[in-house]
Amino acid sequence: MQVLAEGVETEAQAAALRQLGCNEVQGYLYGRPMALDAFTAWLGAQGPAC
């Protein structure tokens, strides 16, 4: 089973989820919601590895 945790806002939450074996996390710790044009610009700035 793959597990995705939503709403991760702190490093402590992320660390606890890693210890529990959570596969993927998302939340404000990693990025805030953004408009499509801002996301496209951000994604382009990440380079081809993203």
QUIFEN-V641947 format. One line per field, one symbol per residue. phi: phi as a letter, one per 20 degrees, with the letter a starting at -180 (. if undefined). psi: psi as a letter, one per 40 degrees, with the letter a starting at -180 (. if undefined). A space follows every 10 residues. Layout:
BEGIN
phi = ???
psi = ???
END
This chain:
BEGIN
phi = .eccddnfdc fffffffffe nffbcbqfgd regbfgffff ffffffnfff
psi = hihhhifhei ddddddddde ehdiiiaddd iiiiiddddd ddddeeiee.
END
